[in-house]
Amino acid sequence: MKILYHHRIRSKDGQSVHLEELIAALRALGNDVLIVGPGDIADESFGHDPKALNRLKRMLPASIYEMLELCYNVPAYFRIRRAYNNFLPDFVYERHNLYLLAGIFLKMRTGVPLLLEVNAPLARERKNFGGLGMRGLAEWLEQWVWQSADAVLPVTRVLANEMVAAGVARERVEIVPNGIDHRKFAKDDFDVKQELHLTGKTVLGFTGFVRDWHGLDGIINLLSRHDVPESLHFLVVGDGPAVADLKNQAKVNGVTHRVTFAGLIERDKIARYVSAFDIALLPKCVEYCSPLKLFEYMALGKAIIAPDQANIREGLTHQKSAVLFSSTVPGAMSDAILRVAADDGLRTKLGENAESLVELQGYTWHHNAERITKIGSAKVLQRNENL
């Protein structure tokens, strides 16, 4: 199949990981994939952030910045239309972004099938976390885009249900969660514990871009308690705006020696650091996401502790493949950590069961690429039958 992949990604982070891994898997199946976006981020190092654009977003009123986002559709449409004319794809695969309408315009003008990957209800997410100036317009346009695509591919059932409630026909909804490349996250004889001087420690681990809402301050508070074993150590793999406060908290609490901040790690080295975890943590996440780090934890057979919420239960089962805690009960996460840390057998069972799910449930980029190719082929056939 000839696939035109359209996006508006400008940073080298989890979004770009999803993009690169999925495109590589699609190409490995023999598909010809043309990438169309605002710029080539492939050559940027992991963690790259468009600082000038972020400054502009902070400086401008939200509604003005959103008008600029709408205006972006003019050059975006001409770019994707030119690519379409030269490449003549069988279908377009677009990563949904708020106010991104160029893919829908192309579908309306040419009839090319459009598959829309949806990772979040972005109007609501931006309203809750980043501010939204034109709420009514943003919500209406987002739902219109969802409803106009030939197929929408949300990453969780929770998100799929929200899209159906917004008017998307259920038969056009296909759930495609995040995944993993086993070749990059295969178990190996890593000894990062020794490199980081953590031999003999029970390591609590977290990977990702570190924000305040991730709740990592709760882990440092736990380590400050007198009833917590000295062998418990916290390894943070990643960087972000909350790191400085966490370092200061660890210093004030007198537990600096029990917390290691590894900093930003290149993508191809993440597996080495996750291999040092005894317990992999997901302290908080939004209720509709498919956390990429969960699949990394699972692929490396780590005992996982995560919130007990619907999107997490789509992949993990309490007491079998993870220990899930109530985010509304004070101290529940700490209790779960102490329980799992004290039980070697439980950690082994959880890790082995979680690892087995990767293949059993098809949580791989290869499997995702197969599904997307199949869905796209069906939409192409349907279009041809209707001509």
N, C-alpha and C positions, 0 to 999 in steps of 0.2 A: 504494500500500500504506500501511496505518497501522502505524507502527513505534513501539514503546515502547523507548526507549534507557535502560538502567539502568546506573548506575555508582556507585563510591564514591570518586571523585577529590576531593581537598580542596586540592590545590596547583595553581598556574598554571605548568606546565612542559611537558615533552614529552608527558606524558599528556594534558594539556588541549588541546595542539595537535592530537593525533590525534583526540580527541573532537570538537573544533570543526570541523576540516576534513572529517571523515567525515560529520558531521551536515549540514553545508552542502552537500556533494555529494549526499547522499541526498535532501535537500529540492529541490535543483536538478533532480532527475529526476522531481519531482512527488510524491514520497512525503510523507506527513504524519507528522512525527516529534515525539513527546512525550518530553522529557528528564526522568528521575526520578533524583534523587541526594540526597546529604546537604545540599546547599546550592548556591546559584547562584554559580559562580566566574566567570561570564562578565564581570562588571563589575570583577573584580580585575585589577590590572596584572600584566604578565608577570613571573614570578619570585616571585609571592606564595606564601608558605609558612605553614601553620598552626602558628605558634610554640608556642601553648599545648598543642596536641596532641603536638607533638614533645617538649616538656618532660615531659609526662606519660609518654610512652613511655620516656624516659631514666630517669625516677625510679622507675618501677614494675618489679618483676621481670617478665621476659618472659612467663612463664606467666600472670600476673595480667592483663597488658595483652591477651594473646590471649583470655582469658576475656571481657574487655570487648568485644573484636571479635566474639566469638560472640553476646554479648548484643545487639549492634547489630542483629542480624538481626530482632529483635522489632519495633522501630519501622520498620526497612527493609521488612519484609514488609507491615505495615499500610499503609505509604506506597505501595508498588508495587501492592498489591491494590486500594487506593482508586483509583489511577490507571487500573488495568486496568478496573475496573467503570465508570468514567466515559468512558474513551477507547475501549474494546473494540478493542484492536490486533489486527492479523492475526498478528503475531509479536513476540516480545521479543528485543532485541539487548542483550546484557550484556557489559560489559568485566570480565573475570575479575579477582577480587582474593582474596587468601587469607582464608579463613573467611567469604566472602560467599556465603550460601546462599539468600537471599530469592528470587532468580530461579528457582532449582530448585524451591523450595517452591511458587511460583506456578504453575509448569508442572505439578507434581504435582496441585495442587488444581483447575486449570482446563483442563488439556490444551493450553494455548496453546504453540505451537512456540517453542523457545528456541535462539537462535544465540549461541554463546559465543566472544568474541574473547579469545585467550590470547597475551600478549606475553612470558611467561616462566614457567618452573616455579618458582612463587613460594615454595613451601616450601623447596626447595633453595637458592634465591637468598637468602632471609632467613637460612637457617642459615649460609650462607657469608659473608654480608656484614653482617647486622644482628643475628644472634642469634635463636634459636628455642627457646621454652620447652617446647612440647608437640609435639615433632617427629613422633612416631608419629601422633597425631591429625591434625596439620596435613597430613601426606602422604596419609593415608587420605581425609580430607575433600576434598582437592584432586583426587585421582584419581576419587573418587565424583562430584564435580561434572562433571569432564571426561566421564566415562562416561555421565552422565545427560542431558546436553544433546542436542538433536536434531542439531545440527551444531557442531563446534568449528573455530575459525578461527585456527590458529597463524600467527605471522608469518614463520616459516622452515620449511624442510624438516627441518632439524635438530630443531627443536622438535616438528614433526609426528611424526617417528620416535619421539621420546621418549614422546609421548602414546599412540601405538599400542602401544609396549612396556608402557605402563601399563594397557592393556586397552581402549582406545578403538577401536571398529571403524573400520578404515581408510576404509570408504566414507562415514563421517560426518566425515572430516577434509578441510577445504578450506584450502589455504595462501593467506593474503592478507597480503602484506608491506606495510610502510609505503609511503607515496607522497608526491606533491608536487602542488601547484596551480601549473600553468605560468603562470597570470596573475600570481601573486605572485613567481615566480622566473624571470621572462622576462629575457633579456639586455637591458640598457639602457645608456645612455651615462653610467654611473656613473664618478666620478673620486674615489673615496674614498682612493686612494693619495695624491693631491695634498692632500686634506683632512688626512690623517694624516702628511704630510711623508715619504711613502715612495716618492716618484717615483724611479725608477731602481733600486729595490730588488727583489730576488727574494723575494717574500713567502711564507713558510710560514704556513698558517692553520689554526686550530682553532676550532670553535664548540661550545658546550654548557655544561652544568653541570660545573664543574671539580673533580674529585675526585683523590685521591692515585693511585688505581689506573689513571687514564687515562695515566700515564707521561709527562706533559709535561716532567718534570724532565730526561728524556733529550734533549729538544730544546734545552734551555738548556745542558746539558753539551756538546752538539754545537757550539753557537755559541761555546763557550769555547775550542775547539781552535784552534791557531795555523794549521792547514792549511785552515781553512774560509774561503771568500771573505768579505770585509767586506760585500759586497752582500747577503748572506743575512740576512733579518730575520724575526722571529717575531711574528705577530699573534694574540692570544688574544681571542676574542669570547665573553664570558660571565663568570659569577662562580661562586663556590663555595668550599668549605672549604679547597681546596688553593692558592688564589690567593696568600694571604699568604706561604706558604712558597716559592712560585715567585718572587715578587718579591724575597724575601730571598736566594734562591739566585742570581738574576740579579745582585743587588748584590754579593754575596760573590765571584762569578765575574768581576765587572767587565764585564758585558755588558748592563747596564740600558739602554743606548742602542740595543741591538739587539733589544729586546723591547718590544712595545706591548700593554698590557692595556686593551682597549676597555671592559671592564666589561659590565654587563647591558644588552643592547640590546633595544628593543621588537621584537616579532615582525615587524612590517611593515617594519622597517629591516634585518633580517638579510641579505637579498639584496644590499643595498648593500655590506655589509662583506665578504661572501663574494666579491663581484666583485673585491675587491682582492687576493685570493689568487692566487698563481701555482701553488702546490702546496697541495692540501687534505689535511690529515692526519687519520688515525684511528689513533693510536698503539696503542690497546688497546680491546678490547671482549669481552664475554662470548660464549661459543661458540654461543648460541642466539638472539641478538637480531637485529632488523632495524633498524640504526641510522638514525634519521631524518635525521641530518646527511649521510649518504651520498647520499641522494636530492636534498638541497639542492645538494651539490657537483656531482652529475651534471647536474642541470637547468641549472646555470650553466656547464657545460663545463669543469670544473676537472680538472687532472691530480691523480689521487688516489693516495695511498700508504696502504696498509692492511695488517693482518695476513693472512697466508696461512692461512685457516681455512675450514672448510666453509660456514658461514653467509655469509661474504663472497663465496666463490666461487659461491654461488647467483645472484649478480647481476653480478659483475665477473670478468673474465678477465685473468690475469697477462700483462703486456706488451702487451695489446691495449686494455683499458679502464681499467687501473690497474697499478701496480707493487705486487706483494704480497711481503711479507718474512716470513721465519720468525721468530716471536716467541721461539723457543728458542735462536736463534743470536745471541750477543753482537755488537752493532754492526751487525746486519743492517738495522735501520731507518735508522741514520745513513748507511750505504752507499747505501741506496736514495734517500735524500734528496739526497745529493751527486751521484749519477748523474743524477737527474731535473733537478736544479737546473742542471746543466751542459749540458743538451741541450734547446734551445728546440723543435726538431722533435719530439722525443719528448713533450714537454709538450702540444704542439698536438694530436698524434695521440691521446694518451690522453684529453684533454678532449673532443675531437670524438666519439670512439667512446663515451665514457661518456654524453655528452648524447643521442646517438642511441638509447641503450637505454631511455630514459624512455618514449618512445612505442612503440618496438618491443616492449618487454616489458610495457607497460601499468602502469608505475610511477606512476600518478596516482590521486588520491582519486576522481576521476570514474569511472575504471575499477573501483576497489574498490567504489564504491557500486553500480555496475551488477551486479557479481558477487554482492554481498550481497543485493540485491533479487531477483536470480534464484534464489539459494539459498533465501531466505525464502519466495518464491512456491512453490517446489517442496515445501518442508516443509508449507506451508499446504494445498496440493493433496493431499499424502500423508495429512495428518491428516483432511481431509474425506472422502477415499476410505475411510478406516478407521472412520468414524463409523457 
